[in-house]
Amino acid sequence: MMDRLISQLPFFTPEHRDLVQTVSQFVAQEIEPRAAVEDDVESVAREFVRLLAGAGLLKYAVAESKLDVRALCLIREELAYSSALADLAFIMQGLGTYAIARAASDHVRDFWLSRAANGKAIAAFALTEPNAGSDVAAVETTARRDGETYVIDGRKRFISNAGIADFYIVFAKTGTREDGRPELSAFVVGSKMPGFRVIERTPLIAPHPIGEIAFNECRVPAEDMVGEEGDGFKLAMETMDTFRASVGAAACGMARRALDQSVRYASGRKQFGRLLSEHQLVQAKLADMITELDAARLLVYRAAYARDTETGRVTREASEAKLFATEAAGRIIDSAVQIHGGAGLVSGTVVERMYRDVRALRIYEGTSEIQKLVIAGQLLKENL
């Protein structure tokens, strides 16, 4: 059955609506049976990449031509409805290849994009460092030219897919600009290159293959630079700009699952001789949850539509979508736990799992606080 809101919105083509049906069936058959598995996360993540490739879905994340952001968001919402780990496996193939698609030399581009789209190589995006999170200008990893190679030294932290990725898009300092800020450049670094190593797997509150990586005189062929020297900051920001609304889509998927679970639970659980769904305070919570969810989805798909159909940047729209959807999802899932009462605290239940999974979305790809600065900055710029 077609999702009511998706069928109502004018943002989609018939192909998009068919895609939702296809992905929903795939998720029910292949992802949901594995969604609660929290042991051996790296193996499960690899399996999800294999399944996504087999279903032909990775091509929607890997921008071998123009990226369809509406399709990207629709797929993320369906995957996150079931499994945050499956959503991660999908989207990292896009984050780790977008700059390559935009600016790498043809043979580098063709090699890695085809392998990523077919699930034969797992991608990663290496920007964050121990002293450089939201402040990208604080990047300390360096890359110096030495003949036909660049020598990379430094460390990257909180890198999704660290340890399972076959290649990383790495951002490093290659010089200093006139204003004193670092000149960042981007490189493709294979996981088997000498001088590269994974130094830590980082346990998080929800299952997630993530860790810290290091470069010690890691020599990368100059032809593996993505774009020109100094293009790294622009490529990193363009990647974030493109994928940011889809973080909101993942949040909507989690929130929608939590709402569905809450409606079912409230319709079957009795307290004080009446179903929970008959209590006005529970009804009020459900009303707030669905209203916030609908508003979040409208912002997400407005941003995705604008990205697909407009020629200019849609930075404000994407940041609004991520900010509102991730914050709203946190509130919706918290209310779901409250409606479930003690049952919502039981380890491994759907709402307990969503409660842990959703928290990271307000932090990665730009914190909520950073989104507010971006939105205000764009608003002021538009009104000058």
Salt bridges, closest charged atoms under 4 A:
ASP3 OD2 - ARG256 NH1 3.70
ASP3 OD2 - ARG297 NH2 2.75
GLU30 OE1 - ARG34 NH1 3.45
GLU32 OE2 - ARG257 NH2 3.05
GLU38 OE2 - ARG356 NH2 2.87
GLU42 OE2 - ARG201 NE 2.72
GLU47 OE2 - ARG34 NH2 3.75
GLU47 OE2 - ARG50 NH2 2.57
ASP68 OD2 - HIS16 NE2 2.93
GLU77 OE2 - ARG256 NE 2.90
GLU77 OE2 - ARG297 NH2 2.85
GLU78 OE2 - ARG256 NH2 2.99
ASP87 OD1 - ARG76 NE 2.70
ASP110 OD1 - ARG109 NH1 3.66
GLU129 OE2 - LYS156 NZ 2.82
ASP146 OD2 - ARG219 NH2 2.78
ASP179 OD2 - ARG177 NH2 2.66
GLU212 OE2 - ARG155 NH2 2.56
GLU223 OE1 - HIS107 NE2 3.41
GLU238 OE2 - ARG102 NE 2.63
ASP241 OD1 - ARG244 NH1 3.96
ASP241 OD2 - ARG313 NH2 3.21
GLU292 OE2 - ARG331 NH2 2.50
ASP308 OD2 - ARG70 NE 2.79
GLU320 OE1 - ARG302 NH2 2.85
GLU320 OE2 - ARG316 NH1 2.75
GLU327 OE2 - ARG362 NE 3.35
GLU352 OE2 - ARG356 NE 2.61
GLU382 OE2 - ARG316 NE 3.02
